[in-house]
Amino acid sequence: MALRKFVERLTKPVEELDREALAQWCDAHEPVPIDRVELRRPVRVAGEVRSVRIVPRAGADAMEVTVSDGRANVVAVFLGRRKIAGLTPGRRVVLEGVVSLDGRTRQMYNPVYTLC
């Protein structure tokens, strides 16, 4: 059994191993998996920051942070912000807020965040 796991680790792509490790970390924080969140209800999700970008919305800047838990993504939108110290790609974070859909993208506006 141990040999099988060892061989599996050697033959799996690195991206898949990283995705599995991230999903394991997220499960340890007891959040709702992003692909199973209920819309328009307060939820707690955890994941890793994949990208950060500044987008103008209604004449003011907004910071969009894409967070992945290894299964799906959610975009945290911080209105009126250009920068949040510590929210950088690769950083793990727990978000609490209400998820809505914009097209097929899950979004949270101004969520409460905890850096891990």
TAJORA-V574815 format. One record per pair of residues at least 4 apart in sequence whose ideal C-beta (glycine too) atoms are under 6 Angstrom apart, sorted by sequence separation. I is the first residue (numbers start at 1). GAP is how many residues later the second one is. D is the distance in whole Angstrom. If there is no record, write none. Layout:
i={I/I}
gap={GAP/GAP}
d={D/D}
//
This chain:
i={8/12/12/32/56/57/68/102/37/54/55/66/67/99/100/54/55/66/99/32/34/53/64/65/97/31/32/52/64/95/31/97/31/51/62/63/96/49/50/95/96/29/62/49/50/63/95/76/26/47/48/60/93/94/26/47/61/47/65/93/92/22/54/86/75/77/74/75/76/77/78/74/34/76/35/35/33/34/34/49/49/26/48/23/22/46/45/19/44/42/43/39/37/29}
gap={4/4/5/5/5/5/5/5/6/7/7/7/7/7/7/9/9/9/9/11/11/11/11/11/11/13/13/13/13/13/14/14/15/15/15/15/15/16/16/16/16/17/17/18/18/18/18/19/20/20/20/20/20/20/21/21/21/22/22/22/24/26/28/29/30/30/32/32/32/32/32/34/35/35/36/37/38/38/40/40/42/43/44/47/48/48/50/51/52/56/56/60/62/65}
d={6/5/5/5/6/4/5/5/5/6/5/6/5/5/6/6/5/5/6/5/5/5/5/4/4/5/6/5/5/6/5/3/4/5/6/4/6/6/5/4/4/4/5/6/5/4/5/6/4/4/6/5/5/4/6/5/5/4/6/6/4/6/6/5/6/6/4/5/5/5/6/6/5/5/5/4/6/4/5/5/5/4/5/4/4/5/5/4/5/6/6/6/5/6}
//
